């Protein structure tokens, strides 16, 4: 149970990092007018 929770947390961290990176890129593109 604890092992599964750790795996889920790792995936969640990776997912949040990916989403944050994509949002950063989108903001970068918008600020420079595509």
mmCIF file of the N, C-alpha and C atoms, coordinates in Angstrom:
data_MODEL
# 
_entry.id   MODEL 
# 
loop_
_atom_site.group_PDB 
_atom_site.id 
_atom_site.type_symbol 
_atom_site.label_atom_id 
_atom_site.label_alt_id 
_atom_site.label_comp_id 
_atom_site.label_asym_id 
_atom_site.label_entity_id 
_atom_site.label_seq_id 
_atom_site.pdbx_PDB_ins_code 
_atom_site.Cartn_x 
_atom_site.Cartn_y 
_atom_site.Cartn_z 
_atom_site.occupancy 
_atom_site.B_iso_or_equiv 
_atom_site.pdbx_formal_charge 
_atom_site.auth_seq_id 
_atom_site.auth_comp_id 
_atom_site.auth_asym_id 
_atom_site.auth_atom_id 
_atom_site.pdbx_PDB_model_num 
ATOM 1   N N  . UNK A 1 1  ? 0.835 -1.202 0.000   1.00 0.00 ? 1  UNK A N  1 
ATOM 2   C CA . UNK A 1 1  ? 0.000 0.000  0.000   1.00 0.00 ? 1  UNK A CA 1 
ATOM 3   C C  . UNK A 1 1  ? 0.875 1.260  0.000   1.00 0.00 ? 1  UNK A C  1 
ATOM 4   N N  . UNK A 1 2  ? 1.867 1.254  0.874   1.00 0.00 ? 2  UNK A N  1 
ATOM 5   C CA . UNK A 1 2  ? 2.762 2.408  0.966   1.00 0.00 ? 2  UNK A CA 1 
ATOM 6   C C  . UNK A 1 2  ? 3.588 2.567  -0.313  1.00 0.00 ? 2  UNK A C  1 
ATOM 7   N N  . UNK A 1 3  ? 3.955 1.429  -0.902  1.00 0.00 ? 3  UNK A N  1 
ATOM 8   C CA . UNK A 1 3  ? 4.744 1.441  -2.140  1.00 0.00 ? 3  UNK A CA 1 
ATOM 9   C C  . UNK A 1 3  ? 3.924 2.031  -3.291  1.00 0.00 ? 3  UNK A C  1 
ATOM 10  N N  . UNK A 1 4  ? 2.655 1.638  -3.364  1.00 0.00 ? 4  UNK A N  1 
ATOM 11  C CA . UNK A 1 4  ? 1.767 2.145  -4.412  1.00 0.00 ? 4  UNK A CA 1 
ATOM 12  C C  . UNK A 1 4  ? 1.578 3.653  -4.271  1.00 0.00 ? 4  UNK A C  1 
ATOM 13  N N  . UNK A 1 5  ? 1.445 4.108  -3.040  1.00 0.00 ? 5  UNK A N  1 
ATOM 14  C CA . UNK A 1 5  ? 1.264 5.534  -2.773  1.00 0.00 ? 5  UNK A CA 1 
ATOM 15  C C  . UNK A 1 5  ? 2.486 6.325  -3.225  1.00 0.00 ? 5  UNK A C  1 
ATOM 16  N N  . UNK A 1 6  ? 3.664 5.758  -2.998  1.00 0.00 ? 6  UNK A N  1 
ATOM 17  C CA . UNK A 1 6  ? 4.915 6.413  -3.398  1.00 0.00 ? 6  UNK A CA 1 
ATOM 18  C C  . UNK A 1 6  ? 4.994 6.524  -4.923  1.00 0.00 ? 6  UNK A C  1 
ATOM 19  N N  . UNK A 1 7  ? 4.581 5.463  -5.623  1.00 0.00 ? 7  UNK A N  1 
ATOM 20  C CA . UNK A 1 7  ? 4.582 5.466  -7.092  1.00 0.00 ? 7  UNK A CA 1 
ATOM 21  C C  . UNK A 1 7  ? 3.606 6.526  -7.616  1.00 0.00 ? 7  UNK A C  1 
ATOM 22  N N  . UNK A 1 8  ? 2.416 6.593  -7.004  1.00 0.00 ? 8  UNK A N  1 
ATOM 23  C CA . UNK A 1 8  ? 1.407 7.580  -7.406  1.00 0.00 ? 8  UNK A CA 1 
ATOM 24  C C  . UNK A 1 8  ? 1.945 8.996  -7.199  1.00 0.00 ? 8  UNK A C  1 
ATOM 25  N N  . UNK A 1 9  ? 2.597 9.216  -6.067  1.00 0.00 ? 9  UNK A N  1 
ATOM 26  C CA . UNK A 1 9  ? 3.175 10.535 -5.773  1.00 0.00 ? 9  UNK A CA 1 
ATOM 27  C C  . UNK A 1 9  ? 4.249 10.904 -6.788  1.00 0.00 ? 9  UNK A C  1 
ATOM 28  N N  . UNK A 1 10 ? 5.064 9.936  -7.180  1.00 0.00 ? 10 UNK A N  1 
ATOM 29  C CA . UNK A 1 10 ? 6.113 10.181 -8.175  1.00 0.00 ? 10 UNK A CA 1 
ATOM 30  C C  . UNK A 1 10 ? 5.508 10.553 -9.524  1.00 0.00 ? 10 UNK A C  1 
ATOM 31  N N  . UNK A 1 11 ? 4.455 9.824  -9.918  1.00 0.00 ? 11 UNK A N  1 
ATOM 32  C CA . UNK A 1 11 ? 3.782 10.119 -11.185 1.00 0.00 ? 11 UNK A CA 1 
ATOM 33  C C  . UNK A 1 11 ? 3.125 11.489 -11.143 1.00 0.00 ? 11 UNK A C  1 
ATOM 34  N N  . UNK A 1 12 ? 2.518 11.818 -9.978  1.00 0.00 ? 12 UNK A N  1 
ATOM 35  C CA . UNK A 1 12 ? 1.852 13.107 -9.802  1.00 0.00 ? 12 UNK A CA 1 
ATOM 36  C C  . UNK A 1 12 ? 2.864 14.243 -9.917  1.00 0.00 ? 12 UNK A C  1 
ATOM 37  N N  . UNK A 1 13 ? 4.034 14.054 -9.313  1.00 0.00 ? 13 UNK A N  1 
ATOM 38  C CA . UNK A 1 13 ? 5.108 15.045 -9.372  1.00 0.00 ? 13 UNK A CA 1 
ATOM 39  C C  . UNK A 1 13 ? 5.547 15.264 -10.818 1.00 0.00 ? 13 UNK A C  1 
ATOM 40  N N  . UNK A 1 14 ? 5.716 14.171 -11.543 1.00 0.00 ? 14 UNK A N  1 
ATOM 41  C CA . UNK A 1 14 ? 6.125 14.228 -12.947 1.00 0.00 ? 14 UNK A CA 1 
ATOM 42  C C  . UNK A 1 14 ? 5.059 14.942 -13.786 1.00 0.00 ? 14 UNK A C  1 
ATOM 43  N N  . UNK A 1 15 ? 3.788 14.616 -13.513 1.00 0.00 ? 15 UNK A N  1 
ATOM 44  C CA . UNK A 1 15 ? 2.666 15.227 -14.222 1.00 0.00 ? 15 UNK A CA 1 
ATOM 45  C C  . UNK A 1 15 ? 2.610 16.729 -13.963 1.00 0.00 ? 15 UNK A C  1 
ATOM 46  N N  . UNK A 1 16 ? 2.748 17.130 -12.703 1.00 0.00 ? 16 UNK A N  1 
ATOM 47  C CA . UNK A 1 16 ? 2.712 18.542 -12.336 1.00 0.00 ? 16 UNK A CA 1 
ATOM 48  C C  . UNK A 1 16 ? 3.868 19.301 -12.984 1.00 0.00 ? 16 UNK A C  1 
ATOM 49  N N  . UNK A 1 17 ? 5.045 18.664 -13.045 1.00 0.00 ? 17 UNK A N  1 
ATOM 50  C CA . UNK A 1 17 ? 6.216 19.281 -13.674 1.00 0.00 ? 17 UNK A CA 1 
ATOM 51  C C  . UNK A 1 17 ? 5.952 19.503 -15.163 1.00 0.00 ? 17 UNK A C  1 
ATOM 52  N N  . UNK A 1 18 ? 5.364 18.494 -15.822 1.00 0.00 ? 18 UNK A N  1 
ATOM 53  C CA . UNK A 1 18 ? 5.058 18.582 -17.253 1.00 0.00 ? 18 UNK A CA 1 
ATOM 54  C C  . UNK A 1 18 ? 4.043 19.691 -17.522 1.00 0.00 ? 18 UNK A C  1 
ATOM 55  N N  . UNK A 1 19 ? 2.979 19.733 -16.716 1.00 0.00 ? 19 UNK A N  1 
ATOM 56  C CA . UNK A 1 19 ? 1.936 20.754 -16.874 1.00 0.00 ? 19 UNK A CA 1 
ATOM 57  C C  . UNK A 1 19 ? 2.524 22.146 -16.641 1.00 0.00 ? 19 UNK A C  1 
ATOM 58  N N  . UNK A 1 20 ? 3.341 22.278 -15.605 1.00 0.00 ? 20 UNK A N  1 
ATOM 59  C CA . UNK A 1 20 ? 3.981 23.555 -15.298 1.00 0.00 ? 20 UNK A CA 1 
ATOM 60  C C  . UNK A 1 20 ? 4.884 24.013 -16.430 1.00 0.00 ? 20 UNK A C  1 
ATOM 61  N N  . UNK A 1 21 ? 5.624 23.080 -17.010 1.00 0.00 ? 21 UNK A N  1 
ATOM 62  C CA . UNK A 1 21 ? 6.535 23.394 -18.113 1.00 0.00 ? 21 UNK A CA 1 
ATOM 63  C C  . UNK A 1 21 ? 5.761 23.844 -19.349 1.00 0.00 ? 21 UNK A C  1 
ATOM 64  N N  . UNK A 1 22 ? 4.662 23.148 -19.666 1.00 0.00 ? 22 UNK A N  1 
ATOM 65  C CA . UNK A 1 22 ? 3.825 23.496 -20.817 1.00 0.00 ? 22 UNK A CA 1 
ATOM 66  C C  . UNK A 1 22 ? 3.214 24.889 -20.624 1.00 0.00 ? 22 UNK A C  1 
ATOM 67  N N  . UNK A 1 23 ? 2.706 25.162 -19.414 1.00 0.00 ? 23 UNK A N  1 
ATOM 68  C CA . UNK A 1 23 ? 2.134 26.474 -19.115 1.00 0.00 ? 23 UNK A CA 1 
ATOM 69  C C  . UNK A 1 23 ? 3.183 27.568 -19.274 1.00 0.00 ? 23 UNK A C  1 
ATOM 70  N N  . UNK A 1 24 ? 4.393 27.290 -18.841 1.00 0.00 ? 24 UNK A N  1 
ATOM 71  C CA . UNK A 1 24 ? 5.495 28.241 -18.951 1.00 0.00 ? 24 UNK A CA 1 
ATOM 72  C C  . UNK A 1 24 ? 5.792 28.537 -20.424 1.00 0.00 ? 24 UNK A C  1 
ATOM 73  N N  . UNK A 1 25 ? 5.817 27.503 -21.258 1.00 0.00 ? 25 UNK A N  1 
ATOM 74  C CA . UNK A 1 25 ? 6.073 27.663 -22.686 1.00 0.00 ? 25 UNK A CA 1 
ATOM 75  C C  . UNK A 1 25 ? 4.962 28.466 -23.356 1.00 0.00 ? 25 UNK A C  1 
ATOM 76  N N  . UNK A 1 26 ? 3.703 28.189 -22.992 1.00 0.00 ? 26 UNK A N  1 
ATOM 77  C CA . UNK A 1 26 ? 2.557 28.912 -23.551 1.00 0.00 ? 26 UNK A CA 1 
ATOM 78  C C  . UNK A 1 26 ? 2.638 30.392 -23.172 1.00 0.00 ? 26 UNK A C  1 
ATOM 79  N N  . UNK A 1 27 ? 2.932 30.675 -21.902 1.00 0.00 ? 27 UNK A N  1 
ATOM 80  C CA . UNK A 1 27 ? 3.073 32.065 -21.455 1.00 0.00 ? 27 UNK A CA 1 
ATOM 81  C C  . UNK A 1 27 ? 4.211 32.757 -22.192 1.00 0.00 ? 27 UNK A C  1 
ATOM 82  N N  . UNK A 1 28 ? 5.292 32.035 -22.432 1.00 0.00 ? 28 UNK A N  1 
ATOM 83  C CA . UNK A 1 28 ? 6.460 32.561 -23.147 1.00 0.00 ? 28 UNK A CA 1 
ATOM 84  C C  . UNK A 1 28 ? 6.083 32.950 -24.579 1.00 0.00 ? 28 UNK A C  1 
ATOM 85  N N  . UNK A 1 29 ? 5.328 32.044 -25.246 1.00 0.00 ? 29 UNK A N  1 
ATOM 86  C CA . UNK A 1 29 ? 4.889 32.309 -26.618 1.00 0.00 ? 29 UNK A CA 1 
ATOM 87  C C  . UNK A 1 29 ? 3.950 33.507 -26.681 1.00 0.00 ? 29 UNK A C  1 
ATOM 88  N N  . UNK A 1 30 ? 2.997 33.583 -25.739 1.00 0.00 ? 30 UNK A N  1 
ATOM 89  C CA . UNK A 1 30 ? 2.025 34.682 -25.715 1.00 0.00 ? 30 UNK A CA 1 
ATOM 90  C C  . UNK A 1 30 ? 2.736 36.017 -25.487 1.00 0.00 ? 30 UNK A C  1 
ATOM 91  N N  . UNK A 1 31 ? 3.672 36.050 -24.557 1.00 0.00 ? 31 UNK A N  1 
ATOM 92  C CA . UNK A 1 31 ? 4.388 37.291 -24.236 1.00 0.00 ? 31 UNK A CA 1 
ATOM 93  C C  . UNK A 1 31 ? 5.231 37.789 -25.415 1.00 0.00 ? 31 UNK A C  1 
ATOM 94  N N  . UNK A 1 32 ? 5.631 36.890 -26.305 1.00 0.00 ? 32 UNK A N  1 
ATOM 95  C CA . UNK A 1 32 ? 6.411 37.289 -27.479 1.00 0.00 ? 32 UNK A CA 1 
ATOM 96  C C  . UNK A 1 32 ? 5.557 37.352 -28.755 1.00 0.00 ? 32 UNK A C  1 
ATOM 97  N N  . UNK A 1 33 ? 4.228 37.301 -28.570 1.00 0.00 ? 33 UNK A N  1 
ATOM 98  C CA . UNK A 1 33 ? 3.313 37.432 -29.702 1.00 0.00 ? 33 UNK A CA 1 
ATOM 99  C C  . UNK A 1 33 ? 3.437 36.293 -30.697 1.00 0.00 ? 33 UNK A C  1 
ATOM 100 N N  . UNK A 1 34 ? 3.529 35.037 -30.182 1.00 0.00 ? 34 UNK A N  1 
ATOM 101 C CA . UNK A 1 34 ? 3.658 33.844 -31.014 1.00 0.00 ? 34 UNK A CA 1 
ATOM 102 C C  . UNK A 1 34 ? 4.881 33.991 -31.866 1.00 0.00 ? 34 UNK A C  1 
# 
